[in-house]
Each structure stands twice: as structure tokens, then as C-alpha cells.
Amino acid sequence: MVSNSEDALFTYVFIQAGVALVSLILVLLWVKRSRPKYPPSLAKITSFNIDETSPMTIYFNSTPEFNEKAISKLVSKQLASSKPPSFSQSLELYFSKPSNVLFGLIYGIVVGVFYALCTFLSQYVSYSPEECGLLGVLFVFVGTIGPVIATHLLDSTGRHRLVALGTVVGCFICMSYFTIAIWLLPSNRIHVYSSLLSTSILLTALISNGFEYGTAIAYPADENVVAGLLNCFAQVFGWIFVRVGGSLNSVDGYLFNTILTSSILFSIVLFVVTVKDDSNRPSD
């Protein structure tokens, strides 16, 4: 039995390594540029000097989303410098605003819950190993819908804070539903599946939307640095939740799930009280 488990784990790790190697080869073969030919947004334009006669300016003048008035405004106010903020400058800009750090904590808590759910999913329900595997596949697959929905809402409304706050509140509601389902209705597949999959959609929606909102309120800090910091917050809280879950492995799943739900509730309170929508980033 142990030998079969070790063989299966070796095969799984070998497949992962193969996929990572193929991805690296594809990147080395096809990715030739260190950056896009043209900046993707007005926010990125402000990181460089702008010349009204340059090909970049002509390109954006001819694009409906970036009209001549917007480009002229950027040029007249000379918002851009010759280089984007350095790594150390971005760190200083990020940590100089308490709302940036507090949102990083909120983001880390919610994404950490997602990591913990993926890790301990089979312990929450008393299903067969095959059905637990199916539930895990559905949890990941259905989660791909979340970023699509969040992006559509963000493009439609342009309200970063409202969409992010709504996603966090939705995560709390769905996690509460899932807690009740596995506690009181564990044999009811409809409630268990629907609550878990809706939770997956909202958690993954916040993963993508959180990056967007985090970089918006941290502007003009470099977006890559902010994304890395948000990922660090997520990894730290993911480790904490997995560690706590490992110490509670002899307790029913709903107890640990209640801890996760309470953590999301705490993040909602932090969000409402502390994070202000004070982004200075130009609209994309």
C-alpha cells in the first residue's frame, strides 16, 4: 500500500516537472520582447516620457480608448519620468500608505482560505476517495469562471473597491453556507456541491480582482512589485491556515471551516473600516 502511494506521488511530481519544463521551453522559444511594444494602459504610459510626435503617442491617439485629449493632458502635466519607480522606491511607496498594507493582509487572508480549502477538502466530507477527487477537480475547474465574471463587472462598472468588497462579502456568505452544509447536511450532495463551487468562484474572482485593486491603490508603485507583495501575503496566510488545519486534523472539518469563515469576516471588517478608495492611477 505504501509502495503504491509512493509510486503515485512520484508519477505526479514527475508530470508536474515535465509540464513546467515544457512551459519554460515555450517561453524561451516564443517570448522575444522584454515588454510589450506599446504600454497597455494610461497608467503604464505615465511611467515613461511622452513625445507627442512619437509612434507610441500616434498609436494611442488613433485608438478610441486613448484619445488625443488624454495624451495631451499627460504631456502637458509631464506626469511621466524617464524610468518607472525602482524596486526600493516601489517598496517605500507601498508601505508608506497603511491602506496598501491592510489590503495586503485582507488579500492574504482570503487567498489563504482558498489554499486551505484545496488542501483539506477531502477531510471536510466523508465521501469516497473517487468522489473527493471529483469534487476537487470541480472546485478548481469551476473556479476559472470567477476571474471572468470579476473582470466583466470591473470593466462594466469601473468600481474597483465596490467589486472587491462585494467579492469578499460573497466569499463570507458562501463559506458560511458551506460550513452549514458539511455540518448539518453532509449527505445532501446538492447543498455541499453548490456551496463549495460557489465559494470557489468567488475566491478565485478575488484572486484576480485583488491584484487589480491592489495595484490601483498602490499607484505609482511598480505593478510587478505590488503583485509580488500581494502574493507574499497570500503565501504567508496560506501557510498559517494549512498549519492550523494540520494541528486540527483529529477534529471534524466544520470546526476548522468555522475558523476560516471567521477569518474572512475579520477581513471584511478590515476592508470596510480601513481601506479607502484613494487611487490616483489614471483610468485604463
PyMOL commands that set and color helices and strands:
alter all, ss='L'
color gray80, all
select helices_A, chain A and resi 2-30+42-45+55-61+68-77+87-95+98-124+129-143+145-157+160-184+189-218+223-247+253-274
alter helices_A, ss='H'
color red, helices_A
deselect
rebuild
show_as cartoon
